[in-house]
């Protein structure tokens, strides 16, 4: 129960981060805005990391998995998603990339030998369906990016599954900080130097967006530590639905029947996680 709640709150945080990111990216490239967000999220984790680091020990296997986790999530996964957005509209790229909870549930049976739960699988499918209902416009568009979106989802799923291993061996703050720091180093090669001091991006993408990213990451990894990734990934992946809600509230975007239907499906998906397992 607690893991599901923490994961749900993390989705809400990431949705607020998305709203801030939209404002921050208006005058800079996505790489610069992402750099600012990652930089500040890393800085927010720094005090917790400093406190935990003296009592933390790393072995070679854990350090290697930590690096692989960062590459799969922030480098391969994110770049594949950006490649998808270049080749296909959001109405195709976002729903396709939102299939990652399904992969997490299915791959957990291979990676950790977990018994497949009907509740968690149906819940994951419902979250994907909710995103599709809201963002899948039904209009014809370039579909060449769908492979990249699905590959991004697969890469994110593998990265999430590494968190079960990592949180058994390391504090949450250490896991989050190292992964973000590794991402920050990679982003240094893509950020536009003349945009680094852009005030709007620093404030919205960095200070505000980075804060909500920090809270969301902390809560989500804690949820995995309490429970398992395949039991809590579904609520966290509903952040696009919350982003649509907040866009309607704060950015005065249209509140459509699609959005209301998507919200209903997400509620059903979360309720499934709280019910006794289906036989």
Backbone bond lengths (Angstrom), bond angles and torsions (degrees), N, CA, C in turn:
res aa  C-N    CA-C-N  psi(-1)  N-CA   C-N-CA  omega(-1)  CA-C   N-CA-C  phi
1 X - - - 1.469 - - 1.528 111.30 -
2 X 1.367 117.02 -49.59 1.458 120.40 -178.59 1.518 111.57 -63.32
3 X 1.346 116.39 -40.94 1.453 119.98 179.00 1.515 112.17 -60.98
4 X 1.324 117.09 -41.29 1.463 121.98 178.90 1.522 110.53 -64.31
5 X 1.325 117.18 -42.10 1.472 121.61 179.89 1.526 110.74 -64.43
6 X 1.338 116.63 -46.14 1.467 120.34 179.13 1.524 111.06 -61.52
7 X 1.326 115.93 -40.66 1.459 120.34 179.32 1.523 111.17 -65.02
8 X 1.328 116.46 -39.06 1.467 121.12 178.39 1.518 110.96 -64.96
9 X 1.334 116.90 -42.36 1.472 120.51 178.51 1.534 110.11 -65.50
10 X 1.329 116.57 -35.32 1.472 119.47 177.47 1.526 110.45 -62.24
11 X 1.334 117.08 -38.17 1.466 120.96 177.58 1.521 110.76 -62.95
12 X 1.326 116.35 -39.88 1.469 120.95 178.45 1.533 110.18 -64.33
13 X 1.328 116.08 -41.53 1.471 120.69 177.99 1.527 110.96 -62.16
14 X 1.321 116.84 -44.86 1.463 120.29 179.86 1.521 111.55 -66.54
15 X 1.321 117.33 -29.43 1.459 120.49 176.18 1.526 110.34 -68.24
16 X 1.333 117.35 -42.85 1.464 120.74 175.06 1.531 110.15 -62.29
17 X 1.339 115.86 -39.19 1.452 120.63 176.86 1.531 110.33 -59.95
18 X 1.325 117.06 -39.58 1.462 121.57 179.49 1.520 110.99 -63.23
19 X 1.327 117.24 -40.57 1.465 120.81 178.36 1.530 110.25 -63.57
20 X 1.338 116.43 -45.17 1.465 120.53 178.94 1.527 110.54 -64.60
21 X 1.332 116.10 -39.16 1.460 121.46 -178.83 1.532 110.87 -63.12
22 X 1.332 116.38 -39.42 1.470 120.40 179.71 1.524 110.82 -60.64
23 X 1.330 116.34 -37.84 1.467 120.05 179.24 1.526 110.35 -73.57
24 X 1.338 116.03 -37.29 1.457 119.66 -177.25 1.508 114.29 -73.05
25 X 1.332 117.79 -27.90 1.455 121.42 -173.96 1.534 112.27 -87.97
26 X 1.318 118.03 -1.00 1.463 121.25 -175.09 1.524 113.12 -63.28
27 X 1.331 117.42 -31.91 1.468 119.86 -175.61 1.528 113.44 -117.02
28 X 1.337 117.37 8.81 1.470 120.84 178.95 1.523 109.16 -137.82
29 X 1.325 116.59 173.24 1.457 121.18 177.17 1.531 109.78 -76.83
30 X 1.328 115.83 161.72 1.467 119.81 179.53 1.523 110.85 -63.35
31 X 1.334 116.92 -30.44 1.462 120.09 -179.85 1.523 111.46 -68.36
32 X 1.343 115.81 -39.15 1.469 119.53 178.88 1.524 110.70 -68.65
33 X 1.330 116.72 -44.79 1.466 120.53 178.95 1.530 110.46 -61.71
34 X 1.334 116.52 -41.32 1.463 120.61 178.62 1.519 110.91 -65.97
35 X 1.342 116.52 -36.21 1.469 121.00 176.74 1.525 110.65 -62.08
36 X 1.330 116.77 -46.20 1.472 120.55 179.86 1.528 111.07 -62.48
37 X 1.333 116.26 -43.91 1.461 120.35 -179.88 1.531 110.51 -62.62
38 X 1.320 116.21 -46.17 1.470 120.44 -178.64 1.523 111.30 -67.08
39 X 1.325 116.88 -39.64 1.464 121.26 179.70 1.524 111.14 -59.25
40 X 1.329 116.74 -50.40 1.459 119.55 -177.30 1.523 112.16 -71.42
41 X 1.340 117.73 -36.04 1.460 119.63 176.04 1.526 110.35 -61.74
42 X 1.334 116.66 -39.71 1.467 121.52 177.50 1.522 110.73 -63.54
43 X 1.333 116.34 -42.94 1.466 120.86 179.67 1.528 111.40 -65.23
44 X 1.323 117.23 -36.08 1.467 120.28 178.33 1.534 111.08 -65.88
45 X 1.323 116.46 -31.53 1.465 120.57 179.03 1.531 112.38 -79.99
46 X 1.327 116.87 -19.17 1.467 121.26 -172.49 1.529 114.38 -55.93
47 X 1.345 120.34 -48.26 1.478 119.51 -179.22 1.534 113.03 -59.64
48 X 1.340 116.59 -39.88 1.464 120.33 178.95 1.527 110.69 -66.33
49 X 1.326 115.27 -37.59 1.460 120.18 -179.88 1.527 110.93 -66.86
50 X 1.321 116.16 -42.09 1.465 120.61 179.77 1.528 110.70 -60.48
51 X 1.320 117.00 -38.14 1.464 121.13 179.78 1.530 111.95 -70.53
52 X 1.338 116.61 -36.89 1.461 120.94 -175.85 1.530 113.06 -85.28
53 X 1.323 117.75 -27.41 1.463 121.58 -170.55 1.521 114.72 -59.29
54 X 1.346 119.90 -41.96 1.478 118.79 -178.48 1.529 113.91 -58.95
55 X 1.316 117.68 -27.14 1.462 120.70 -177.59 1.532 112.56 -100.88
56 X 1.339 116.25 9.85 1.457 120.81 -176.93 1.519 111.03 -107.12
57 X 1.318 116.31 134.49 1.468 121.34 176.37 1.529 109.33 -118.83
58 X 1.323 115.02 141.80 1.461 121.53 179.29 1.519 109.54 -112.95
59 X 1.326 116.76 134.17 1.458 120.08 167.18 1.520 107.77 -104.49
60 X 1.317 116.89 167.58 1.461 121.21 -174.43 1.525 112.23 -60.66
61 X 1.329 117.20 -40.44 1.462 120.87 -178.39 1.527 111.35 -64.40
62 X 1.342 116.05 -45.38 1.464 120.43 -179.65 1.520 111.38 -63.85
63 X 1.345 116.69 -42.66 1.467 120.91 179.12 1.523 110.72 -62.67
64 X 1.331 117.10 -39.74 1.462 121.29 -179.95 1.534 111.07 -66.52
65 X 1.324 116.91 -44.02 1.463 121.06 178.65 1.530 110.40 -63.86
66 X 1.318 116.62 -36.51 1.468 121.38 179.55 1.533 110.45 -63.65
67 X 1.328 116.47 -42.35 1.463 120.95 178.67 1.533 110.63 -67.06
68 X 1.331 115.77 -44.94 1.463 120.65 178.59 1.528 110.61 -60.19
69 X 1.332 116.64 -40.53 1.461 121.97 179.38 1.525 110.80 -59.89
70 X 1.328 116.17 -44.69 1.466 120.62 179.97 1.523 111.22 -64.95
71 X 1.322 116.79 -42.99 1.471 120.84 -179.33 1.527 110.94 -63.85
72 X 1.341 115.89 -45.40 1.461 120.18 -179.36 1.529 111.96 -62.72
73 X 1.321 116.06 -39.97 1.463 120.35 -175.06 1.518 112.53 -81.16
74 X 1.325 115.93 -62.91 1.453 120.51 -168.91 1.523 114.31 -85.85
75 X 1.319 117.32 -21.52 1.465 119.08 -176.79 1.531 111.21 -103.90
76 X 1.341 117.14 -67.78 1.465 120.38 -178.22 1.529 111.19 -64.82
77 X 1.333 116.73 -49.53 1.461 120.82 -177.72 1.514 112.89 -62.07
78 X 1.337 116.19 -52.95 1.462 119.93 -176.91 1.528 112.56 -65.49
79 X 1.353 117.00 -42.35 1.459 119.42 -179.79 1.528 111.48 -66.84
80 X 1.324 116.83 -34.56 1.471 120.31 176.77 1.527 110.00 -65.22
81 X 1.329 116.21 -39.23 1.469 120.03 178.39 1.529 110.77 -65.93
82 X 1.352 116.99 -42.85 1.457 120.14 177.45 1.530 110.57 -62.34
83 X 1.349 116.82 -38.62 1.465 121.11 177.82 1.524 110.45 -63.47
84 X 1.331 115.61 -36.98 1.465 120.25 177.67 1.521 111.23 -64.65
85 X 1.330 116.18 -43.70 1.471 120.36 -179.58 1.523 111.89 -64.07
86 X 1.352 117.54 -27.99 1.454 120.80 178.24 1.528 111.65 -72.23
87 X 1.331 115.65 -26.58 1.462 120.44 -173.48 1.528 113.63 -105.35
88 X 1.313 117.23 -16.77 1.464 121.08 -177.25 1.523 109.56 -141.01
89 X 1.328 118.72 155.82 1.470 121.36 175.96 1.517 111.16 -69.76
90 X 1.323 116.02 162.75 1.464 121.35 179.30 1.524 110.97 -57.67
91 X 1.340 116.99 -32.93 1.462 120.96 -178.13 1.522 112.47 -63.03
92 X 1.347 117.09 -18.13 1.462 121.52 176.30 1.522 110.70 -103.87
93 X 1.343 116.88 -46.44 1.463 121.56 -174.31 1.527 112.77 -65.86
94 X 1.330 117.37 -44.84 1.463 119.79 -175.72 1.527 112.86 -67.46
95 X 1.333 119.84 -49.69 1.474 117.91 177.46 1.525 113.01 -60.28
96 X 1.334 117.29 -41.06 1.470 120.06 -179.48 1.526 111.55 -63.36
97 X 1.336 116.51 -41.13 1.466 119.65 179.81 1.525 111.61 -73.11
98 X 1.325 116.85 -18.23 1.467 121.17 -179.67 1.529 112.64 -81.44
99 X 1.326 117.00 7.29 1.467 120.17 176.48 1.529 112.22 -80.52
100 X 1.335 117.73 -2.63 1.470 118.96 -173.60 1.534 114.91 -60.64
101 X 1.351 121.12 -29.74 1.473 117.97 175.85 1.527 112.81 -61.95
102 X 1.333 116.13 -33.53 1.468 120.14 177.89 1.519 109.68 -64.04
103 X 1.342 116.75 -43.12 1.466 120.58 178.82 1.523 111.34 -64.07
104 X 1.338 116.36 -39.69 1.461 119.93 179.56 1.526 110.53 -59.69
105 X 1.320 115.98 -47.56 1.470 120.55 -178.79 1.525 110.61 -63.28
106 X 1.336 117.48 -45.28 1.463 120.61 -178.37 1.533 112.10 -69.77
107 X 1.333 117.15 -43.31 1.464 120.68 -177.73 1.524 112.67 -70.57
108 X 1.336 117.02 -23.15 1.472 119.19 178.60 1.525 111.13 -62.69
109 X 1.333 116.14 -27.19 1.469 119.36 178.36 1.523 110.81 -71.97
110 X 1.333 116.83 -26.56 1.470 121.42 179.77 1.523 110.89 -88.43
111 X 1.338 116.11 -47.77 1.470 121.24 -174.30 1.524 112.11 -72.67
112 X 1.342 116.82 -43.57 1.465 120.36 -175.06 1.530 113.30 -114.68
113 X 1.329 117.16 0.34 1.459 119.71 -179.52 1.512 113.26 68.05
114 X 1.336 115.70 26.05 1.468 120.77 -178.78 1.526 110.18 -72.85
115 X 1.320 116.45 141.71 1.455 120.97 176.31 1.519 109.03 -73.35
116 X 1.318 116.60 131.36 1.457 121.31 -177.37 1.526 110.80 -66.54
117 X 1.340 115.79 123.61 1.462 121.82 179.22 1.521 109.29 -98.77
118 X 1.313 116.09 128.86 1.462 120.89 178.66 1.529 110.48 -62.66
119 X 1.328 116.30 -40.39 1.473 120.23 179.94 1.524 111.93 -58.07
120 X 1.336 115.80 -51.02 1.466 119.59 -175.28 1.521 111.22 -66.96
121 X 1.328 117.57 -37.79 1.466 120.34 179.65 1.521 111.22 -66.86
122 X 1.333 117.29 -47.52 1.471 120.38 179.38 1.526 110.36 -63.66
123 X 1.334 116.59 -39.50 1.458 120.96 178.71 1.530 110.62 -60.92
124 X 1.338 116.71 -43.19 1.469 120.96 179.03 1.522 111.07 -63.28
125 X 1.322 116.70 -42.06 1.469 121.12 178.63 1.524 110.81 -64.72
126 X 1.326 116.78 -38.30 1.464 121.01 179.78 1.531 111.85 -65.67
127 X 1.344 116.77 -38.52 1.469 119.28 178.21 1.532 109.90 -63.68
128 X 1.342 115.90 -44.08 1.471 119.24 175.84 1.531 110.21 -58.31
129 X 1.326 116.59 -43.17 1.460 121.70 -179.81 1.526 111.07 -61.61
130 X 1.336 116.66 -40.32 1.468 120.81 179.45 1.520 110.87 -62.24
131 X 1.336 116.76 -43.95 1.466 120.60 178.46 1.526 110.18 -63.81
132 X 1.323 116.39 -40.73 1.463 120.22 179.78 1.534 111.31 -64.99
133 X 1.321 116.13 -40.84 1.473 119.94 179.68 1.527 110.49 -59.36
134 X 1.336 116.24 -41.85 1.467 120.63 -175.73 1.519 112.52 -78.53
135 X 1.349 116.30 -44.92 1.466 119.67 -171.12 1.521 114.20 -101.86
136 X 1.325 118.44 -17.84 1.458 120.37 179.32 1.513 109.92 -78.62
137 X 1.319 116.84 101.14 1.464 121.48 -171.68 1.516 113.42 -73.14
138 X 1.336 115.75 -20.11 1.458 118.76 -177.20 1.523 112.72 81.99
139 X 1.330 117.72 -3.92 1.467 121.28 178.38 1.528 109.47 -82.81
140 X 1.328 115.12 149.36 1.458 119.42 178.21 1.520 109.25 -72.14
141 X 1.318 115.39 139.29 1.447 120.31 179.44 1.512 110.35 -157.30
142 X 1.299 116.57 173.63 1.453 121.76 179.44 1.523 109.70 -63.85
143 X 1.335 116.02 123.36 1.469 120.46 -175.41 1.521 112.77 -107.11
144 X 1.327 117.97 7.33 1.461 120.02 -176.56 1.521 112.27 -64.94
145 X 1.344 117.19 -19.32 1.459 120.22 -178.66 1.514 114.05 -85.02
146 X 1.333 117.80 -2.73 1.463 119.13 -175.42 1.527 111.60 -65.59
147 X 1.342 117.17 -33.18 1.464 119.64 177.36 1.521 110.33 -61.20
148 X 1.336 116.62 -44.31 1.464 120.49 -179.85 1.524 111.15 -64.38
149 X 1.337 116.70 -37.75 1.468 120.64 179.31 1.524 110.83 -65.31
150 X 1.328 116.48 -43.80 1.466 120.48 178.94 1.527 111.03 -67.47
151 X 1.331 115.94 -36.32 1.467 119.74 177.73 1.529 110.48 -67.38
152 X 1.345 116.18 -37.99 1.464 120.35 175.96 1.524 110.57 -60.93
153 X 1.336 116.18 -44.20 1.466 121.07 179.21 1.524 111.02 -61.12
154 X 1.327 116.58 -42.36 1.465 121.18 179.40 1.523 110.64 -64.75
155 X 1.324 116.73 -41.93 1.469 121.19 179.82 1.527 111.09 -66.01
156 X 1.336 116.72 -42.88 1.472 120.62 177.15 1.530 110.73 -62.01
157 X 1.333 116.41 -39.27 1.466 120.40 -179.52 1.525 110.63 -62.21
158 X 1.327 116.86 -44.57 1.467 120.48 178.24 1.530 110.89 -62.55
159 X 1.342 115.73 -40.57 1.465 120.08 179.25 1.528 110.83 -62.93
160 X 1.327 116.57 -41.96 1.468 120.58 179.28 1.521 111.12 -63.98
161 X 1.329 116.30 -39.34 1.468 119.76 -179.79 1.527 112.00 -66.43
162 X 1.336 117.69 -27.52 1.476 119.11 176.37 1.524 111.35 -67.20
163 X 1.343 117.13 -23.58 1.463 120.25 -177.09 1.526 112.05 -67.29
164 X 1.327 117.90 -28.61 1.465 120.35 175.61 1.525 110.18 -62.23
165 X 1.319 115.84 -44.36 1.470 121.50 177.65 1.527 110.93 -65.66
166 X 1.321 116.39 -46.80 1.465 120.97 -173.97 1.526 112.93 -68.13
167 X 1.346 117.28 -40.91 1.460 119.67 -177.83 1.535 112.68 -72.75
168 X 1.321 116.85 -13.28 1.463 119.98 173.04 1.521 111.52 -77.66
169 X 1.339 116.27 -17.05 1.462 120.90 -173.59 1.517 114.04 -118.67
170 X 1.337 117.16 -21.73 1.455 120.94 -175.11 1.522 111.02 -132.88
171 X 1.348 117.27 153.64 1.468 120.03 173.72 1.524 111.11 -63.54
172 X 1.317 116.13 152.97 1.463 121.90 -178.97 1.528 111.21 -56.40
173 X 1.328 117.52 -45.15 1.463 121.06 -176.60 1.524 111.80 -62.75
174 X 1.330 117.80 -37.29 1.466 121.74 179.62 1.526 110.09 -66.98
175 X 1.323 116.16 -45.91 1.464 120.68 179.03 1.528 110.28 -58.14
176 X 1.324 116.67 -48.29 1.466 121.23 -177.72 1.524 111.37 -66.41
177 X 1.330 117.26 -45.50 1.461 121.86 -176.07 1.520 111.59 -62.50
178 X 1.320 117.50 -47.80 1.473 120.73 -177.23 1.524 110.71 -64.81
179 X 1.338 116.91 -41.62 1.465 119.87 179.12 1.530 110.80 -63.44
180 X 1.335 116.77 -43.38 1.461 120.23 179.37 1.523 111.39 -67.75
181 X 1.328 116.83 -39.74 1.464 120.63 -179.57 1.527 110.51 -62.91
182 X 1.318 116.34 -42.00 1.463 120.91 177.95 1.529 109.78 -61.86
183 X 1.322 116.42 -42.72 1.464 121.08 177.47 1.523 111.07 -62.43
184 X 1.325 116.07 -41.12 1.467 121.31 -179.27 1.529 110.88 -60.38
185 X 1.316 116.46 -41.70 1.468 121.09 178.34 1.524 110.24 -61.78
186 X 1.329 117.10 -42.89 1.463 120.75 179.27 1.529 111.44 -65.23
187 X 1.337 116.11 -37.67 1.470 120.31 -178.81 1.526 112.43 -69.59
188 X 1.316 117.32 -21.74 1.463 120.99 177.91 1.526 111.58 -59.87
189 X 1.340 116.38 -26.96 1.460 120.52 -178.06 1.530 112.40 -82.68
190 X 1.325 117.52 -12.20 1.467 120.56 -177.00 1.526 113.83 -116.16
191 X 1.338 117.43 -16.26 1.465 119.84 -177.95 1.524 109.99 -67.59
192 X 1.335 116.15 143.32 1.458 121.13 177.63 1.527 108.83 -85.18
193 X 1.309 115.56 117.68 1.464 121.13 -172.84 1.524 112.95 -58.56
194 X 1.349 117.41 -35.00 1.470 119.64 -178.04 1.518 112.70 -76.39
195 X 1.353 117.50 -3.44 1.466 120.94 -179.61 1.527 112.28 -108.76
196 X 1.319 117.42 -5.25 1.469 120.56 -173.64 1.521 112.24 -59.03
197 X 1.313 117.67 -35.35 1.468 121.05 -177.26 1.529 112.90 -95.96
198 X 1.333 116.81 13.99 1.461 119.81 178.47 1.525 109.79 -61.40
199 X 1.331 116.32 119.86 1.466 121.82 -172.11 1.525 112.60 -62.80
200 X 1.332 116.95 -44.86 1.464 120.44 -176.89 1.525 111.41 -63.62
201 X 1.323 117.05 -42.18 1.460 120.74 -179.78 1.522 111.16 -69.23
202 X 1.342 116.48 -40.03 1.468 120.33 179.29 1.523 110.67 -61.15
203 X 1.337 116.55 -43.62 1.468 120.86 -177.00 1.526 111.61 -72.62
204 X 1.344 116.06 -53.17 1.468 119.08 -173.05 1.533 112.90 -81.88
205 X 1.329 117.05 -50.97 1.467 118.94 179.54 1.524 111.09 -72.11
206 X 1.339 115.71 -39.84 1.456 120.29 -174.87 1.516 115.08 -84.24
207 X 1.323 116.57 -73.75 1.462 121.26 -173.73 1.532 111.67 -61.27
208 X 1.335 116.52 -49.72 1.471 119.94 -176.70 1.524 111.76 -82.74
209 X 1.338 116.36 -53.33 1.457 119.87 179.89 1.516 112.23 -61.11
210 X 1.334 116.14 -41.19 1.465 120.17 178.81 1.517 112.21 -62.75
211 X 1.339 116.30 -35.95 1.468 120.03 178.96 1.519 111.39 -65.54
212 X 1.344 116.58 -46.63 1.465 118.94 179.47 1.526 111.49 -67.68
213 X 1.339 117.03 -32.87 1.463 120.05 174.59 1.523 110.32 -63.36
214 X 1.328 115.41 -44.49 1.464 121.91 179.54 1.525 111.44 -58.09
215 X 1.327 116.69 -49.83 1.466 120.60 179.67 1.529 110.63 -63.74
216 X 1.335 116.25 -44.32 1.452 120.10 -179.09 1.515 112.84 -62.24
217 X 1.327 116.43 -44.54 1.469 120.88 179.49 1.522 110.26 -64.57
218 X 1.324 116.74 -44.86 1.466 121.13 179.81 1.532 111.01 -58.37
219 X 1.328 116.47 -46.15 1.463 120.53 -178.24 1.525 111.68 -68.29
220 X 1.332 116.58 -41.07 1.458 119.72 -177.54 1.531 111.79 -66.98
221 X 1.324 116.82 -45.31 1.470 119.11 179.48 1.525 110.32 -67.07
222 X 1.337 116.96 -35.44 1.461 120.06 175.50 1.523 110.61 -63.81
223 X 1.332 116.71 -40.05 1.471 121.06 177.73 1.528 110.44 -59.99
224 X 1.339 116.65 -40.29 1.465 120.48 178.49 1.520 110.53 -67.42
225 X 1.332 116.68 -37.53 1.463 120.52 178.75 1.533 110.77 -64.65
226 X 1.332 116.04 -39.27 1.462 121.10 179.74 1.522 111.00 -71.49
227 X 1.322 114.96 -47.05 1.462 120.90 -179.89 1.521 107.28 -115.10
228 X 1.321 117.93 -145.67 1.455 122.20 175.30 1.516 109.27 -123.11
229 X 1.336 116.30 155.64 1.460 120.43 -175.10 1.526 112.41 -56.46
230 X 1.348 116.64 -39.57 1.465 119.60 -177.33 1.526 113.00 -70.23
231 X 1.339 117.11 -13.25 1.465 121.22 178.01 1.525 113.09 -95.32
232 X 1.330 117.26 -15.50 1.471 119.66 -174.23 1.524 114.10 -125.49
233 X 1.326 117.96 -4.89 1.464 119.78 -176.30 1.527 111.78 -69.19
234 X 1.329 117.36 -27.40 1.463 120.16 -175.80 1.531 112.52 -62.95
235 X 1.349 119.83 -50.99 1.469 118.55 178.65 1.523 112.98 -61.71
236 X 1.329 117.76 -39.30 1.463 120.36 -177.99 1.517 111.95 -64.49
237 X 1.333 116.78 -31.85 1.462 120.30 -177.73 1.525 112.84 -78.93
238 X 1.324 116.71 -0.21 1.465 120.07 177.92 1.524 112.05 -85.67
239 X 1.327 118.46 7.91 1.466 120.92 -177.71 1.531 113.28 -57.98
240 X 1.362 120.96 -35.32 1.471 118.33 176.12 1.526 112.99 -60.85
241 X 1.328 116.64 -31.73 1.463 120.59 178.42 1.531 109.84 -68.04
242 X 1.339 116.19 -45.46 1.464 120.15 177.65 1.531 110.82 -64.81
243 X 1.345 116.48 -35.70 1.467 120.06 178.20 1.520 110.30 -62.37
244 X 1.335 116.99 -38.89 1.462 120.60 177.56 1.525 111.00 -65.33
245 X 1.344 116.21 -38.86 1.465 120.86 177.84 1.530 110.49 -63.70
246 X 1.329 116.35 -48.47 1.459 120.81 -177.80 1.531 111.46 -67.29
247 X 1.342 116.55 -31.78 1.466 119.46 176.41 1.519 110.32 -63.98
248 X 1.336 115.37 -39.25 1.468 119.77 178.31 1.526 111.15 -66.62
249 X 1.339 116.47 -36.37 1.467 121.12 -176.73 1.521 111.65 -80.01
250 X 1.356 116.52 -50.11 1.465 120.18 -171.12 1.527 113.68 -94.53
251 X 1.339 116.77 -32.03 1.459 119.84 -178.05 1.529 112.06 -102.68
252 X 1.338 115.76 5.90 1.466 122.31 176.55 1.537 112.85 59.61
253 X 1.342 115.50 30.65 1.456 118.73 175.49 1.529 109.04 -78.29
254 X 1.318 115.62 159.89 1.462 121.14 -172.39 1.536 112.08 -65.85
255 X 1.319 116.03 132.63 1.461 122.40 174.42 1.524 107.78 -90.96
256 X 1.340 115.69 105.06 1.456 120.45 -171.70 1.525 111.94 -103.04
257 X 1.329 114.66 169.19 1.458 120.54 174.73 1.521 110.78 -64.77
258 X 1.338 116.28 -32.12 1.465 120.58 175.80 1.535 110.55 -57.89
259 X 1.329 115.75 -45.47 1.456 120.37 -178.49 1.524 110.62 -63.75
260 X 1.309 117.22 -45.22 1.468 120.97 179.93 1.533 111.03 -62.35
261 X 1.333 116.17 -39.59 1.463 120.27 177.94 1.524 110.34 -66.24
262 X 1.324 116.52 -41.40 1.465 120.81 178.96 1.518 111.91 -62.78
263 X 1.327 116.31 -41.16 1.466 121.00 177.92 1.526 110.36 -60.81
264 X 1.309 116.18 -42.56 1.467 120.84 179.99 1.528 111.24 -62.08
265 X 1.320 116.34 -40.51 1.468 120.66 -179.91 1.531 110.67 -67.44
266 X 1.334 117.38 -39.85 1.469 120.57 177.95 1.526 110.83 -63.26
267 X 1.319 116.68 -42.15 1.472 120.45 177.83 1.520 110.14 -59.34
268 X 1.322 116.45 -42.63 1.458 120.92 178.27 1.530 110.89 -63.66
269 X 1.331 116.82 -40.40 1.460 121.29 179.68 1.527 111.63 -62.22
270 X 1.326 116.75 -41.33 1.463 120.92 -179.35 1.530 111.01 -71.53
271 X 1.323 116.07 -39.11 1.471 119.45 177.52 1.524 111.22 -60.68
272 X 1.321 116.58 -35.94 1.464 120.72 178.79 1.531 111.62 -60.13
273 X 1.337 115.81 -35.83 1.463 120.17 -180.00 1.521 111.77 -69.95
274 X 1.321 116.75 -24.39 1.459 121.38 -176.37 1.530 112.18 -93.18
275 X 1.332 116.56 -10.62 1.456 120.44 179.76 1.534 110.80 -85.64
276 X 1.325 117.79 158.44 1.468 120.30 174.89 1.527 109.86 -58.59
277 X 1.341 118.24 145.55 1.471 121.54 -178.05 1.518 112.13 -55.68
278 X 1.346 114.95 138.45 1.458 119.62 176.04 1.514 109.73 -76.73
279 X 1.281 117.34 140.69 1.458 120.71 -179.08 1.529 110.65 -84.90
